[in-house]
Amino acid sequence: MIININGIIYKVYWKHLPFEEIDTLVKGVTHCTVKNLLTEVKMVASAFCSPIDQFNKQKGRIISLTRAIRNFPKEDRKKFWNEYKKNIGFR
C-alpha cells in the first residue's frame, strides 16, 4: 500500500509468519512495516497470535498497523486508515 501524506510518500507492507516458521510460544505473527520512501526510515510493529486463538491475517494487519502508526498525528493516522480501507478493506 502506497500513501502520500503531506508530500511524504510511505509504503506499508505486511509479512505473516504462521507458527511453523517461528517458535511455539505463539501461533503466528504479523509484522507491519511503514517505510518513508524519501528518507528510508522504517517504523515496524508486530501482532502476535496466542496459541489459544485462531490465526487471522486481517486482525494481524489491523493490530500491527495500529502499533506502527501510533506516533503519527491523529489526522495522518486517519489518512492511513482511509487508504487501508480503500486498498485492502475490512472483511
GIMO-V227411 format. One record per backbone hydrogen bond with DSSP energy under -1.0 kcal/mol. NH is the residue of the N-H (numbers start at 1). CO is the residue of the C=O. Records with the same first field share a line. If there is no record, write none. Layout:
NH: CO ; CO
//
This chain:
3: 10
5: 8
8: 5
10: 3
11: 35
12: 1
13: 33
15: 31
17: 29
19: 27
21: 18
27: 49
29: 17
30: 47
31: 15
32: 45
33: 13
34: 43
35: 11
36: 41
37: 9
40: 36
43: 34
45: 32
47: 30
49: 28
53: 50
60: 56
61: 57
62: 58
63: 59
64: 60
65: 61
66: 62
67: 63
68: 64
69: 65
72: 69
77: 73
78: 74
79: 75
80: 76
81: 77
82: 78
83: 79
84: 80
85: 81
86: 82
87: 83
88: 84
89: 84
//
